[in-house]
Amino acid sequence: MRETTNPPLPSRSRNFARRLRQSQTEAEIRLWTFLRGSRLSGFKFRRQHPVPPYVLDFYCDDAKLAVELDGSQHTEVTDLERTRALQSKGIRVRFWDNDALSRTEAVLEAILASLRAPTLTPTPLPVGEGLNTRADP
């Protein structure tokens, strides 16, 4: 089992995430039925996952992928700010709005494609590997 080294969440973030889990939208409920319990090709998702100061609708830690369902409370500016902040932490973000209700299968296929896509952050080479910058005579 994987050990977690994350610091404890602020109680405000944790409590807010709990409230959001108790009052999910119809789109969130529908999508969660397909994501929960590692149902999507074995990828584990969390719902209403806190990443202070944000709470992500769905998050897959193994792939560092956040799935956000936009609603009326979101604006283009706040979405862009949130996306930049999450990307600075190495988290990729995908957005869908009512597609989660009307085109659930297409959304799940897009999520699966994102999960299988390589991350943009390169994995560091092991010590001693890589380019040799020393000029040999």
N, C-alpha and C positions, 0 to 999 in steps of 0.2 A: 504494500500500500504506500502511496506517495505521501511523504511528509510535507506539511505546509510550514512555510517560514514567514507567512504574512503576519503583519502586526494585527492586533485586535481592531475590529471596526469601531468607529465612534458609535455610541449608542443611538445617536440621532439618525445616522445612516441605516443602521440595522433595523431600527423601529420603523423608519419610513419604508424600507424594502418589505418588511412584514405587512404593513398596511396595503402596499401595492399588490402583494400576492393575494390578499383577501378581497381586493376589488378590481380584478382583471377585466379588461375589455373582452368583448365577444371574440375578436380576432386573436387576442392573446390566448384565450381558453382553447380555441380551435387549434392553433399552432402548437400549443403545449402538449396536446394529446399525441402529436406525432414526434415531438422532441424528447419527452420525458422518458426516464428509464432507459436511456441509451438506445431508443428505438430507431433512430436514424443512423443506420450502418454502424452502430456501436459507439457513436460519439456521445459523450455525456454533456448535457446542457444543464445550466442552472437558470432558474427564472427569477426576475427581479433581483439581479446580482449587483450589490453595491461596489462601485469603484469610485470612491469619494472624489469629487462632490456629486457624482452621477449615480443613477441606478439604471442598469441595463436591463431591457426587457428579457433577453435571453443571452447567455454567454457560454461558450465552449472554451474552457481553459486550455485544453490540449492543443487546440488550433489557434488560440488567441483571437477568436472570432466573436464579435458582438452582433446580434440580430436585433434591430430596433424596428418597432412598428410605429410609424408616425401617426399622430392624431392631431386634433385641432390645437392642442397645447404646444405643438412644435412650430417653430418658424425656421426659415432657411438660415438665418443668421445664427440662431442658437444651435441648430443642427451642425453647422459648419464649425462653430467653436468647440462643441462637444467632440466631433470627429477628430479635429486637430489634437485636442487634449488626449484623447484615447490613443491615437496613433503615436503620440510621443511616448506612450507607455508600451508600445509594441502591439496594440490591439487593433485588428482590422474591423471595420464597421460596415454592415450592409443594412439598407433601409427598404422597407416595404410598407405600404399603407393598407388600403382595403384589399389589396391583392391577397393577403393572408386569408380573407374570407371568400373572395370570389374565384381565386385561382390558386388554391392551396397547393395543389400538386406541383405547379410551376414554381412556386416559392420554395417548396421543399427541394426540388431539383436544383435550384439556384443556390440554396444553402449548402447542399451536398457538394456541388461544384466548387464553392468557396472553401469548404473544408478540405477538399482534396487538392486544391491549388497550393503551390508552394508559397510560403510566407515571403514577404518582401525583405525581411530582416535576415541577412545571411548568417548561417551558423559559423562560428569561428572555427578555423582550422586547428587541429591538435598542435601542441607545442612541437616545434621543429619542422612543421609542414609549411608549405607555401613558397612564395617567391624568394629567391636568394638575392638580396640587394647588394651583396658584396661583389665587387668587380674582381674577378680572378685574372692574373696576367696570362 
